[in-house]
Amino acid sequence: MHIPNSMLHGQICPVTAVLSALGVIFAAFMASKSNKKPTAARFGAITALIFAGQMMNFPISNGTSGHLLGGVMAVALLGMPFGVLAMSLVVTIQCLVFSDGGFGVLGANILNMAILGTITGGIINKYLCKRSGRSNISLGIAAWASVMIAALACSVELALSGTISLSKVIVAMLGTHAVIGTGEGLITVAVCSALAAEPIKTSPKRSVLVPLVAAGIIATMMSPFASGFPDGLEWVAEKYQFLHNSAPSFVSPLPDYSVSLVKGEAMATGLAGLIGVVLTFFIAWGVAKMLILPIRQKVTI
């Protein structure tokens, strides 16, 4: 659901950029004040896992594919403010390093996937858990809803920018992403069940190594075999003929998850994925260090 530059026009880009910046700043503030903080390494590992998971497009109907967003997963494993920050870092790294989503519309992509989808999904999950007590069902429904919220926001932005009428795009986007959201829900439940927060108390190293190793395996060995079908947004854009190629406003070092010096598509994708996992881990680790250490340090006089 990464919007390219050619799809949004006019004031929608700066407006979403400002909203996203405010949302990320607020999330960083709340994360620094939170009483329940993940370790920096845990935050980095989960963020890297979400990055790798988003590389795995899975096929759905009509020659379309979908991929994990991971917002509800991030909130379930890291807490709300850190979940928003993790998703914001993933979307930003994907744009700047891999040309996945346009630089001019980075604000819209962060707003849709990292802020609106993540926050609403997290709130829905918390509400459903309190009402029913069935955590896995609540997680699955919330993850599905987060995809739908992100797709709805994307539809509204496309309509406001004059790319396509809302009546056309909203039906196609929500219909396609309702199926993708089902996959999101199943993946979220499976991963959160495997990486439950409880083992962190008894095995902190395992809580970092398991998601980090999984991220490396997915990005290096599995991502080359991801579906090549267009994702939900691309499929809708092709259907209504508003998918146009345009010159990139920012030249990334590893466009389309490939390494130009490496021959062989599978090897190039796997190496790019591994670079992405390592880069995401250390950037997220550094961000978490800045947010966590000042709160834990005691001032002595």
Helices and strands as residue ranges (DSSP letters): G 5-7, H 12-33, H 40-54, E 58-59, E 65-66, H 71-78, H 80-98, H 106-109, I 110-116, H 117-132, H 135-160, H 166-194, G 198-200, H 204-217, I 218-222, G 223-225, H 232-239, G 255-257, H 265-296
